Amino acid sequence: MATKKLYGHVFCLRDDGTFFPNEFLEGESNIRDAVVDPAFFKELASFININCLANLLALEYLVRFEDGVKSMELMVGEDSTVAVDEKDVVGFGQHRLTTGWHFQV
């Protein structure tokens, strides 16, 4: 079985003020191409902490999905998930839960 690369896609805030990946996607991220001032993340973490939103808000790195691709989220440990192409998952039958939709107008 070939392994595929994964990257963090949704990040939650830890008690120590750092963000950690909570949801992962297959492939390679192009986030290195983005230019974001580190002060943004410090300010966001401060805002989330001050307003007690750590269990309600997360930072999501938006990606463009290919049309027609259906993904399935699988649990990884107790607190994380990985979204994989549905065609790569075998044996789940009716035990599925749709967690997101992608459409374009």
N, C-alpha and C positions, 0 to 999 in steps of 0.2 A: 504494500500500500504506500503510495507516495504521500509525503507530507506537504502541506501548503503553509505559506507564511500567514501570520495573523498580525493585526495591529489594533491598538486601542481606538475605540470609536466613541464611547461615552465615558466620561470621567466624573467620579464622585469625590467629594471633599472628605479627607480624613480629619480626625480630631487635632492633628498636629499642623493643620493648615495646608497640607499638600494634596494635590489631586492624584487619584489612582485610577487606572482603567478598570471599568466595571463591565463593559460590553466590548466584544471584539468582532472584527470582520476578517474574512479571508482576503488575501492579496497584500499589496504594498501600499502604504500611505504616501500621499504626495504632500503631506503637511509641512515637510521641510521647505517647500516652495513658498509657504506663507510667512509673512513678516508680522509678528505680533510682539508688541512691547511687553516685556516681562511684568511691568507694572500693572498691566491689565489683569493678569492672573492673581496678583497680590490683592488688588482692589476687589475683584470678584470674590475671592476667598473671604476677605474681610466682610463684605456685604452679606454673604451667605451666613457667616458666623454670627454677626451682630443681629441679624433678623431670624435666627434659629431655623434656617431653611435647609440644613445639611441633609435631612432625610426626605426632602421634597424636591430639590433641584439638582440637576447634573449639567455638566458641560458636554455638548455633543458636537463632534467634528462631523459636519455634513459632507456626504459623498454623493456622487451621481451614480445611481444604479443603472445597469443595463436593462432596457425594456424586455419584458417577458421573463426575467429571472425571478424565481420564487425562492425566498430564503426561509430557513427554519432556525429558530433559536434553541440552543441546547445549553443546559446548565453546566457550568464549570465551577466546581466547588460549591460553597454555600451562597456566595454573593455575586457571582459573575455569570455571564452568558457569552456564547459565541454564535454568530449568525453564519450559517453555511448554506451553500446551494442545496435546495431541496432534493435535487437529483442524486446528491452524494450521500443522502441519509436513507438507510434501508431498515425496515422492520418496525416503524412506528404506527402504521395503519391509521386508525381513527383517533389515536391519542395525540392530537395536535391542538394547538391554540394559536390563532392568528394574533400577532402582537404589533403588527404595523402594516401599512399599505403604502405603495408607491404609485403615483399616477401623475400624469402631465396634462395640462390644459393648453 
